[in-house]
Amino acid sequence: RAAAARAGRRGQRPAGEGGGGRGAMSVGQKSELLNVLGDVKARVQDKLGIVDFPMPQFILIGKQSVGKSRLIEALAGETFNFISSSLGSRRPTVLEFRHVETADPSRWYVRSAENSNQWEEYPIAKVMQLVGKAHDDLGATVTAVPIYVRIESAGCVDMQIVDLPGFREFSLSEDKQQLADQIQDLDMEFMRDPHNVMLCVEQAGDAATMSSLARCRQLDPNFERTILIRNKLDKYYKDLTSDNINKWVDGHGDLPQNLHRFALTLPFWKEGDSPPKPFRELTKDMDAQDIKEMQARGISEKYMKTIGFNNFATFMEGKIESMFSEAIGPVLSNLKELKGHAEKKERGLSTELADTDPNRILSTTRDCGVSFAMALTHVMEGVLQLNPVMNLEQELQEFHEYHQALGSTHFSMLPSLDFVGLSDYIDYLRNEIQLATFDVEVNGGAQFRRLMSEVEIFLRFSEIAVETKKKDVIQARGVSMSTLTWRDVVVKLLSNEAHLPLQRRVAYVGERIRWFFEKQKEAILTFMSSLEGTPSANMFSPLYPRHAQLIEQNEMIKHLVFQTYDLACQRQLKQFVELFDNMLTSTFSNPWVFLKGATTGVEGETEDLSDAVLPSFDDTKDRIPREIEGRSSTEGVLSKWLADIPTESCMIDEAVDKVQMLVLRTYSFIRAQVCDQVELFSESFFKLPMMRRLEEDMALIELSEEDEANYKVRRERLEGEIKSARENLDEIVSCIQRIQGFLLTCAAK
């Protein structure tokens, strides 16, 4: 009779919305739809490890002892008890109910994790034992890993439901409170999933005191995916009258109109006793009693469809058919997208296996390195929407953290001891200097240009570290076979007191440039891999995406390319520091040559280019002496100051003062010249040699015996990864074919 009643209800449901406008599904079609989507979900989640999949499911939530287990039994059409431990359930239990008219008695299955997630049939007592053990093995902990149970019965509703551990509002011990907190976190994680429809079970009573419903409201404020089931309605009969019954059903204004809600009574009997009737008959009796009692109290006809288990079951059957029919399209679309990703991954792994053939591996590695070196040029030229990027504050903080971790002491970390720390220097650059690009997040050439501005400012803070004393001036003059002039004294003092501070700041410049180039590796790789399928791909080498994929997938290729790149940066740093040090040594050995003024425009020349003509030979001969005479006056000024220093012993104090002043002024001229040309030196000594020689470095990559051994291990692992990728692809294709086959079968009927 119950089966006939359900069949009658199915005939009254409106047409399903899914599957291209088909009419209401038959019992077999709906059961098959649930089987198809349930198996697809299991394959995608369990075998492929994909959690975020657009598959709807019902989750059952509520406090302990509100009747969740009895509701599941009513949906299954028979009694059972999974959990016997005092700790209750501690993991999700996924229950698949399948209405099978011929399944009498019911058939029970458990999905075996050891047997490729196949369903294995057991007697119901064994199922209870397996499920109970799965919970008890957790002890006082919880897990999100579910156990799967399937029931095929003539008395159950076609649906799938996830039974979650019940909320625990109060615990006597700290251990049980920790367990209660873990359970709440587990349940809330399931509740946050937008694909999960929440079946919230509460005891019939005042809607304002429903704590589980309040949790649903936090995550689903409009109750778009919440269904409220108010259980134990019979305990509330005596409080309902014709005056308040409709208001109570409506929640006295505390329940929104769009919230689906049901009030019902589930079968119950004295604990320890056997059910007085077959469970399905008890369920039917309780349903009839609810209908009778509520009608007797004058409930409005519009609320009658929310009363009793029968109305709830009818609603759920329609909801299930609608939800799962609507899910077919998104699921199929998602599977096709997964198929595209899986095919791309399988192709990439197969390509890597072919390219890492022992006879080709060295040339493949070198080709990847050359492409990487070529791509650096494009990144330095500027590529839009390329990551990673950083502003100057992030850049300086990461640079300092890097060298603090290394314990670097060979260069000055701050431009002046007057800065109390890095944050003080950063505030100075942002607020006082107001670098235009300080807060702009950039990489590549734009970041290098900003770096040049920062290191120039850093260099200009260079000062002579100690005060030139009278004793130092006298000691520096000394005696020699030839006459020692004040010019020689100034050179000695500069070399002794000014060379090292400037040298340490030059080392900072070199380290900053090296660190900059090393940080571009990820940006270069991102640029290479992002070209595939874009309109700009035709503007660059077609090998970039392929080589980028090889570098990303093969750790050995990535290691060798990155190692060669870093070694090139280290080599250029060394050359930069050596060349700059040689230049500084020459400068402080004879600052007068370095400080010879630049040739300025010849008097009488104008900036008007409209009258410019090629000079004659006589014009050139006339120009040269004028240019030499017209040099800027720095050298002349210094020579005049040298001449003003007294040589008499009685005037040594005045001489010391003038020498001190001359040392400071000479150093200021040297510092200004170096700072003015720091970008030129950086380009000449670091950037251009780095970019010109990097391709050659990559083309000369050699494999060590260890590298060859690692490649062999990688190839062995690749074979396993390719096999796994093909199996995953086969799984996805099988899922697509199963859904498409189901749709074709339904369309044919």
C-alpha positions in Angstrom: 0.0 0.0 0.0 2.8 2.4 0.9 4.5 1.7 -2.5 1.2 2.3 -4.3 0.7 5.6 -2.4 4.2 6.7 -3.3 3.6 5.8 -6.9 0.3 7.8 -6.8 2.1 10.8 -5.4 4.8 10.6 -8.1 2.1 10.8 -10.7 0.8 14.0 -9.2 4.2 15.8 -9.3 4.8 18.6 -11.8 7.1 17.9 -14.8 10.8 18.0 -14.0 12.7 21.0 -15.1 16.0 19.3 -16.0 17.0 17.3 -19.1 15.7 19.5 -21.8 12.1 20.0 -20.6 11.3 16.3 -20.2 8.2 15.3 -18.2 8.2 13.8 -14.7 10.7 11.0 -14.5 9.6 7.4 -14.0 10.7 5.7 -10.8 13.4 3.8 -12.7 14.7 7.0 -14.5 14.9 8.9 -11.3 16.7 6.1 -9.5 19.1 5.8 -12.4 19.7 9.6 -12.4 20.6 9.5 -8.8 22.9 6.5 -9.4 24.6 8.2 -12.3 25.2 11.5 -10.5 26.1 9.7 -7.3 28.7 7.5 -8.9 30.1 10.5 -10.9 30.5 12.5 -7.7 32.2 9.6 -6.0 34.6 9.1 -8.9 35.4 12.8 -9.2 35.9 13.3 -5.5 37.4 10.0 -4.4 39.5 9.0 -7.5 40.4 12.4 -8.9 40.5 14.2 -5.5 38.4 17.2 -6.7 36.3 18.6 -3.8 34.6 21.6 -5.4 32.2 19.9 -7.8 28.8 21.3 -8.8 26.8 18.3 -7.4 23.9 19.0 -5.1 23.4 16.9 -2.0 21.3 17.0 1.2 23.1 17.3 4.6 21.3 16.5 7.8 22.1 18.8 10.7 20.7 19.3 14.2 21.5 18.8 17.9 21.8 15.4 19.4 18.6 13.7 20.3 16.3 15.8 18.1 15.4 12.8 16.0 17.8 12.9 13.1 18.4 9.2 13.2 14.7 8.5 13.3 14.1 10.8 10.3 16.7 8.8 8.3 15.0 5.5 9.3 11.6 6.9 8.2 13.2 7.8 4.8 14.7 4.4 4.6 11.5 2.7 5.6 13.1 0.5 8.3 14.9 0.8 11.6 18.6 0.5 12.2 21.2 2.0 14.5 24.7 2.7 13.2 26.2 4.2 16.4 26.3 2.5 19.7 29.2 4.3 21.4 28.5 7.0 24.0 30.6 9.4 21.9 28.1 9.3 19.1 28.9 9.9 15.4 32.2 11.6 14.6 32.3 11.5 10.8 29.9 12.1 7.9 27.8 9.1 6.8 26.6 9.3 3.2 23.4 7.4 2.8 22.1 6.5 -0.7 18.4 5.4 -0.6 17.2 3.6 -3.8 13.6 2.7 -4.3 13.5 -0.8 -5.8 10.1 -2.4 -5.9 11.6 -5.9 -5.9 14.0 -5.3 -3.0 12.0 -7.0 -0.2 13.7 -7.6 2.1 16.0 -4.6 1.6 19.6 -4.9 0.4 22.5 -3.1 2.1 25.8 -2.1 0.7 29.0 -0.4 1.9 31.4 1.3 -0.5 34.8 -0.4 0.0 37.8 2.0 0.0 40.1 -1.1 -0.5 38.3 -2.4 -3.5 38.4 0.6 -5.9 35.3 2.2 -4.2 33.0 -0.6 -5.3 29.7 -1.3 -3.6 29.8 -4.5 -1.6 26.6 -6.1 -0.2 26.4 -7.2 3.4 23.7 -8.3 5.9 22.3 -5.3 7.8 24.0 -6.5 11.0 27.4 -6.5 9.3 26.7 -3.0 7.9 25.9 -1.7 11.4 29.1 -3.2 12.6 31.2 -1.7 9.8 29.7 1.7 10.2 30.0 1.7 14.0 33.6 0.6 13.8 34.4 3.4 11.3 33.2 5.9 13.9 34.7 4.2 17.0 38.1 3.9 15.4 38.3 7.7 15.5 38.3 7.8 19.3 37.7 11.3 20.6 38.5 12.9 17.2 36.5 13.7 14.1 37.2 13.4 10.4 35.6 14.8 7.2 36.3 11.5 5.4 32.8 9.9 5.0 31.6 6.3 5.1 29.2 5.4 2.3 26.1 3.2 2.7 23.5 2.3 0.1 20.0 0.9 0.8 17.8 -0.7 -1.9 14.3 -1.1 -0.6 10.7 -1.1 -1.7 9.9 1.2 1.1 12.4 4.0 0.8 12.6 7.3 -1.0 15.0 7.9 -3.8 17.5 10.3 -2.4 21.0 10.8 -1.1 21.7 12.3 2.3 24.8 13.1 4.3 24.2 12.5 8.0 26.5 14.8 10.0 27.4 14.4 13.7 24.9 16.2 15.9 25.8 19.6 17.6 26.6 19.3 21.3 25.5 22.4 23.2 27.0 21.4 26.6 29.9 19.2 27.7 30.9 18.2 31.2 34.6 17.7 30.5 37.3 19.5 28.6 37.9 16.5 26.3 34.2 16.3 25.4 34.1 20.1 24.8 37.0 19.7 22.4 35.1 17.0 20.6 32.0 19.2 20.5 34.1 22.0 19.0 35.6 19.7 16.3 32.1 18.5 15.4 30.8 22.0 15.0 33.8 22.9 12.8 33.2 19.8 10.7 29.4 20.5 10.3 29.9 24.2 9.5 32.4 23.3 6.8 29.8 21.1 5.1 27.2 23.9 5.6 29.4 26.5 3.9 29.4 24.5 0.6 26.9 26.3 -1.6 26.0 23.0 -3.3 24.7 21.5 0.0 21.0 21.8 0.9 20.6 21.8 4.7 17.9 19.6 6.3 17.7 21.3 9.7 16.0 19.2 12.3 14.7 21.0 15.4 12.2 20.0 18.1 8.7 21.5 17.6 8.6 24.7 19.7 9.3 28.4 19.6 11.1 29.3 16.4 13.2 31.9 18.2 15.0 29.3 20.3 16.1 27.1 17.4 19.9 27.1 17.6 20.6 24.9 14.6 18.4 27.1 12.4 20.4 30.1 13.7 23.6 28.4 12.4 21.9 27.9 9.0 20.9 31.6 9.0 24.6 32.6 9.5 25.6 30.8 6.2 22.3 31.0 4.3 20.7 34.3 5.4 17.9 34.1 2.8 17.2 30.4 3.6 17.6 29.6 -0.1 19.1 26.1 0.6 17.6 25.4 4.1 14.7 23.1 4.9 13.3 23.1 8.4 11.9 19.9 9.9 10.2 20.5 13.3 10.1 17.0 14.9 8.0 15.7 17.9 4.9 17.6 16.9 2.8 15.4 19.1 4.4 16.9 22.2 3.0 20.3 21.1 -0.6 19.3 20.4 -2.0 20.5 23.7 -0.4 23.9 23.3 -2.2 24.5 19.9 -5.6 26.0 19.6 -7.7 27.4 16.8 -6.5 30.8 17.8 -2.8 30.2 17.6 -2.3 27.2 15.3 -1.8 29.0 12.1 0.5 31.6 13.8 2.6 28.7 15.3 2.9 27.0 11.9 4.0 30.3 10.5 6.6 30.7 13.2 4.9 33.7 14.9 6.7 35.9 12.4 10.2 34.5 13.3 10.3 32.3 10.1 10.6 33.9 6.7 7.9 33.1 4.2 10.4 31.6 1.7 11.7 29.0 4.2 10.4 25.5 3.5 9.3 24.1 6.8 7.6 20.9 8.0 6.1 19.8 11.3 5.8 16.1 11.9 5.9 13.3 14.4 8.1 10.3 13.8 7.5 6.8 15.2 8.6 6.2 18.8 8.4 3.6 21.5 9.8 2.9 24.9 13.5 2.4 24.9 14.5 -1.2 25.1 11.2 -2.5 23.7 10.5 -3.7 20.2 8.3 -1.6 17.9 4.6 -2.3 18.5 4.0 -2.5 14.8 6.0 -2.8 11.6 8.0 0.5 11.3 6.4 1.6 8.0 2.9 1.2 9.6 4.0 3.2 12.6 5.3 6.0 10.3 1.9 6.0 8.4 0.0 6.1 11.8 2.1 9.0 13.1 1.5 10.9 9.8 -2.3 10.3 10.0 -2.3 11.3 13.6 -0.6 14.6 12.8 -3.0 15.4 10.0 -6.0 14.5 12.2 -4.8 16.6 15.3 -3.9 19.6 13.3 -7.2 19.6 11.3 -9.1 19.2 14.5 -7.5 22.4 15.8 -8.6 24.3 12.7 -5.3 24.6 10.7 -5.6 26.6 7.5 -5.7 24.5 4.4 -2.7 26.3 2.9 -0.5 25.0 5.8 -1.7 21.4 5.6 1.0 20.5 3.0 3.6 21.3 5.7 2.2 18.8 8.2 3.2 15.2 8.5 5.9 12.9 7.2 4.0 12.0 4.0 3.9 15.6 2.9 7.6 16.0 3.7 8.5 12.8 1.7 6.5 14.0 -1.2 8.2 17.4 -1.2 11.6 15.8 -0.9 11.0 13.5 -3.9 10.0 16.5 -6.1 12.9 18.6 -4.7 15.4 15.8 -5.5 14.2 15.3 -9.0 14.3 19.0 -9.7 17.7 19.6 -8.1 19.4 16.6 -9.8 17.8 17.2 -13.1 19.0 20.8 -13.0 22.5 19.6 -12.0 23.0 17.5 -15.1 24.0 20.5 -17.3 26.5 22.1 -14.9 28.0 18.6 -14.0 28.4 17.7 -17.7 30.0 21.1 -18.4 32.4 20.8 -15.5 33.4 17.3 -16.6 34.1 18.6 -20.1 36.3 21.3 -18.6 38.1 18.7 -16.4 38.6 16.6 -19.5 40.3 19.5 -21.3 42.6 20.1 -18.3 43.3 16.3 -18.0 44.1 16.1 -21.8 46.5 19.0 -21.5 48.2 17.5 -18.5 48.6 14.1 -20.2 50.0 15.8 -23.3 52.5 17.8 -21.2 53.7 14.8 -19.3 54.0 12.7 -22.5 56.0 15.6 -24.1 58.2 15.8 -21.1 58.8 12.0 -21.3 59.8 12.3 -25.0 62.0 15.4 -24.4 63.8 13.8 -21.4 64.9 10.8 -23.5 68.5 10.1 -22.4 69.7 10.9 -26.0 67.9 14.3 -26.0 67.9 15.5 -22.3 70.9 17.7 -22.5 69.8 19.5 -25.6 66.2 19.8 -24.2 67.6 21.4 -21.0 69.8 23.8 -22.9 66.9 24.8 -25.2 64.7 25.5 -22.2 67.5 27.6 -20.7 68.0 29.6 -24.0 64.3 30.3 -24.2 64.4 31.4 -20.6 67.3 33.7 -21.3 65.6 35.2 -24.3 62.4 35.8 -22.4 64.3 37.9 -19.8 64.8 40.5 -22.5 61.0 40.8 -23.1 60.3 41.0 -19.3 62.9 43.8 -19.0 61.2 45.6 -21.9 58.0 45.6 -20.0 55.0 43.1 -20.1 51.6 44.1 -19.0 49.6 42.2 -16.4 52.6 40.0 -15.5 53.0 38.6 -12.0 54.5 38.5 -9.4 54.8 42.3 -8.8 55.9 44.3 -5.8 56.0 47.9 -4.6 59.3 49.4 -3.2 58.4 48.8 0.4 57.8 45.1 -0.2 61.0 45.0 -2.3 63.2 46.5 0.4 61.6 44.4 3.2 62.2 41.2 1.3 65.7 42.2 0.4 66.6 43.0 4.0 64.9 39.8 5.3 66.9 37.8 2.7 70.3 39.2 3.8 69.5 39.2 7.5 68.8 35.5 7.1 72.2 35.1 5.4 73.9 37.2 8.0 75.4 39.5 5.4 77.9 42.1 6.7 80.0 43.0 3.7 77.8 46.0 2.8 75.8 48.7 4.5 72.1 47.7 5.0 71.1 51.4 5.6 72.3 54.5 3.8 73.2 56.3 7.1 73.5 55.5 10.8 71.0 58.3 11.4 68.2 56.0 10.2 66.9 54.0 13.2 65.8 51.1 11.0 64.4 50.1 7.6 61.0 51.5 8.3 62.6 54.9 8.9 64.3 54.7 5.5 61.1 53.6 3.8 59.2 56.5 5.3 61.9 58.8 4.1 61.7 57.5 0.5 57.9 57.6 0.5 57.2 60.9 2.3 60.3 63.1 1.9 61.8 62.0 -1.4 58.3 61.0 -2.7 59.5 58.6 -5.3 56.7 58.6 -7.9 56.6 54.8 -8.3 57.1 53.9 -4.6 53.7 52.3 -4.1 53.2 51.0 -7.7 53.5 47.2 -8.0 55.7 46.5 -10.9 58.3 44.0 -12.2 60.9 43.8 -15.0 62.3 46.9 -16.5 60.0 49.2 -14.6 61.2 47.7 -11.3 64.8 48.1 -12.5 64.3 51.8 -13.3 62.8 52.3 -9.8 65.7 50.4 -8.3 68.2 52.8 -10.0 66.5 55.8 -8.4 66.6 54.1 -4.9 70.3 53.1 -5.1 71.3 56.6 -6.3 69.6 58.1 -3.2 71.3 55.4 -1.1 74.8 56.3 -2.5 74.3 60.0 -2.0 74.1 59.4 1.8 77.8 58.3 1.7 79.9 60.5 4.0 83.5 60.2 5.4 82.9 58.1 8.5 85.5 59.7 10.8 86.7 63.3 11.5 90.1 64.1 10.0 92.3 64.9 13.0 95.3 67.1 13.3 97.5 64.1 14.0 96.3 62.4 10.8 97.2 65.4 8.7 100.6 65.7 10.2 101.2 62.0 9.9 100.1 61.9 6.3 102.6 64.6 5.3 105.7 62.8 6.5 108.9 63.1 4.4 110.1 61.4 1.3 112.9 61.5 -1.3 110.8 64.0 -3.2 108.7 66.9 -2.0 105.4 65.9 -0.5 102.7 68.4 -1.4 99.3 69.0 0.2 97.8 67.4 -2.8 99.5 64.1 -1.8 98.2 64.5 1.8 94.7 64.9 0.6 95.0 61.8 -1.6 96.3 59.8 1.4 93.5 61.0 3.7 90.8 60.3 1.1 92.1 56.8 0.5 92.2 56.1 4.2 88.9 57.6 5.3 86.6 57.9 2.3 87.2 54.8 0.1 85.7 52.2 2.4 82.3 54.0 3.1 81.7 54.5 -0.7 82.9 50.9 -1.4 80.4 49.4 1.1 77.6 51.4 -0.5 78.6 50.3 -4.0 78.4 46.7 -2.7 74.8 47.5 -1.6 74.1 48.6 -5.2 75.5 45.4 -6.6 73.6 43.2 -4.1 70.3 45.1 -4.9 70.8 44.5 -8.6 71.6 40.8 -8.2 68.6 40.3 -5.9 66.4 42.1 -8.4 67.5 39.8 -11.3 67.1 36.7 -9.2 63.5 37.7 -8.3 62.6 38.0 -12.0 62.8 34.2 -12.5 59.1 33.6 -11.6 58.0 36.6 -13.7 60.0 35.2 -16.7 58.4 31.7 -16.3 54.9 33.2 -15.9 55.4 35.3 -19.1 56.5 32.2 -21.0 53.6 30.0 -19.8 51.0 32.7 -20.2 51.5 33.2 -23.9 49.7 30.0 -25.0 46.3 30.7 -26.6 46.7 34.5 -26.4 46.7 37.0 -29.4 50.2 38.2 -28.5 51.6 34.6 -28.7 52.5 35.2 -32.4 54.8 38.1 -31.4 57.1 35.8 -29.5 58.8 32.4 -29.9 56.3 29.6 -30.2 58.7 27.5 -28.0 58.1 29.7 -25.0 54.9 27.9 -23.7 56.3 24.4 -24.4 59.6 25.1 -22.7 57.8 26.8 -19.8 55.7 23.7 -19.2 58.8 21.6 -19.2 60.5 23.8 -16.7 57.5 23.9 -14.4 56.9 20.1 -14.6 60.5 18.9 -14.5 62.2 19.8 -11.3 65.6 18.9 -12.7 65.3 21.2 -15.7 64.0 23.9 -13.5 66.8 23.4 -11.1 69.5 23.5 -13.8 68.0 26.5 -15.5 67.5 28.5 -12.3 70.9 27.5 -11.0 72.6 28.7 -14.2 70.6 31.9 -14.0 71.6 32.5 -10.4 75.3 31.7 -11.2 75.2 34.3 -14.0 73.8 36.8 -11.5 76.5 36.0 -9.0 79.2 36.2 -11.7 77.9 39.6 -12.8 77.8 40.8 -9.2 81.4 39.8 -8.8 82.4 41.6 -12.0 80.4 44.7 -11.1 82.0 45.0 -7.7 85.5 44.4 -9.1 85.1 46.9 -11.9 83.6 49.5 -9.6 86.3 48.9 -7.0 89.0 49.3 -9.6 87.4 52.5 -10.7 87.2 53.7 -7.1 90.8 52.7 -6.4 91.9 54.7 -9.4 89.7 57.6 -8.4 91.1 57.8 -4.9 94.7 57.3 -6.1 94.4 60.3 -8.4 91.1 62.2 -7.8 92.3 65.1 -9.9 92.1 63.1 -13.1 88.7 61.8 -12.2 87.4 65.3 -11.4 88.6 66.9 -14.6 85.5 68.7 -15.6 83.3 67.6 -18.5 83.6 69.6 -21.7 80.7 72.1 -21.8 79.3 73.9 -24.8 81.5 76.4 -26.5 80.7 80.0 -26.0 78.6 81.4 -28.8 76.9 78.1 -29.6 73.1 78.1 -29.3 70.6 75.3 -28.8 68.8 76.3 -32.0 69.2 73.3 -34.3 67.6 74.8 -37.3 70.9 76.5 -38.4 73.1 73.4 -37.6 75.6 72.6 -40.4 78.5 70.2 -40.7 81.7 71.9 -39.5 84.6 72.6 -41.7 88.2 71.4 -40.9 89.1 74.9 -39.8 86.0 75.1 -37.6 87.1 71.8 -35.9 90.7 73.1 -35.3 89.3 76.3 -33.7 86.8 74.3 -31.6 89.2 72.0 -29.8 91.3 74.6 -27.9 88.1 76.4 -26.9 86.6 73.2 -25.5 89.7 72.4 -23.5 89.8 75.9 -22.1 86.0 75.8 -21.5 86.1 72.8 -19.2 84.1 73.2 -16.0 86.1 74.7 -13.1 86.1 71.9 -10.5 89.8 71.1 -11.0 90.6 74.8 -11.0 88.7 75.4 -7.8 90.5 72.4 -6.1 93.9 73.6 -7.3 93.2 77.1 -5.9 92.2 75.7 -2.5 95.4 73.6 -2.5 97.5 76.7 -3.2 95.9 78.5 -0.3 97.1 75.9 2.3 100.1 77.3 4.2 103.2 75.3 4.3 104.9 77.1 7.2 105.2 75.0 10.4 103.9 77.8 12.5 100.6 77.8 10.6 99.9 74.1 11.0 96.6 74.6 12.7 95.3 76.7 9.8 96.7 74.1 7.4 94.9 71.3 9.1 91.6 73.2 8.9 92.0 73.8 5.2 93.1 70.2 4.5 90.0 68.9 6.4 87.8 71.2 4.4 89.5 70.2 1.2 89.1 66.5 1.9 85.4 66.9 2.5 84.9 69.0 -0.6 86.9 66.7 -2.8 85.0 63.7 -1.5 81.7 65.5 -2.2 82.8 66.1 -5.8 83.8 62.4 -6.2 80.5 61.2 -4.6 78.5 63.4 -6.9 80.3 62.1 -10.0 79.8 58.5 -8.9 76.1 59.0 -8.1 75.5 60.9 -11.3 76.9 57.9 -13.2 75.6 55.0 -11.1 72.9 54.0 -13.7 75.6 54.1 -16.4 77.9 51.9 -14.4 75.1 49.5 -13.5 74.1 49.2 -17.1 77.7 48.8 -18.3 79.0 46.5 -15.5 75.9 44.4 -14.7 72.7 44.6 -16.8 74.1 44.5 -20.3 76.7 41.8 -19.7 74.2 39.8 -17.8 71.6 39.9 -20.6 74.1 39.4 -23.4 75.9 36.4 -21.9 73.0 34.6 -20.3 72.0 32.8 -23.5 75.6 31.6 -23.9 75.6 30.4 -20.3 72.4 28.4 -20.9 73.7 26.9 -24.1 76.7 25.6 -22.1 74.7 23.8 -19.4 76.3 20.4 -18.6 74.8 17.5 -16.7 76.6 16.0 -13.8 76.4 12.3 -13.0 74.0 13.2 -10.2 71.8 15.2 -12.6 71.7 12.2 -15.0 70.7 9.9 -12.2 68.0 12.3 -11.1 66.7 12.5 -14.7 66.5 8.7 -14.7 64.5 8.8 -11.5 62.3 11.5 -12.9 61.6 9.5 -16.1 60.5 6.5 -14.0 58.2 8.8 -12.0 56.9 10.3 -15.2 55.8 7.0 -16.5 53.7 6.5 -13.3 52.3 10.1 -13.6 51.4 9.5 -17.2 49.6 6.3 -16.3 47.8 8.1 -13.5 46.9 11.0 -15.8 45.5 8.6 -18.4 43.5 6.7 -15.8 42.1 10.0 -14.6 41.2 11.0 -18.2 39.6 7.7 -18.7 37.5 8.2 -15.5 36.4 11.6 -16.7 35.5 10.3 -20.2 33.6 7.4 -18.6 31.6 9.9 -16.4 30.8 12.0 -19.5 29.7 9.0 -21.5 27.6 7.7 -18.7 25.7 11.0 -18.3 25.3 11.4 -22.1 24.1 7.8 -22.3 21.5 8.5 -19.6 20.3 11.6 -21.4 20.0 9.7 -24.7 18.1 6.9 -23.0 15.6 9.4 -21.4 15.2 11.2 -24.7 14.5 8.0 -26.5 11.7 7.1 -24.0 
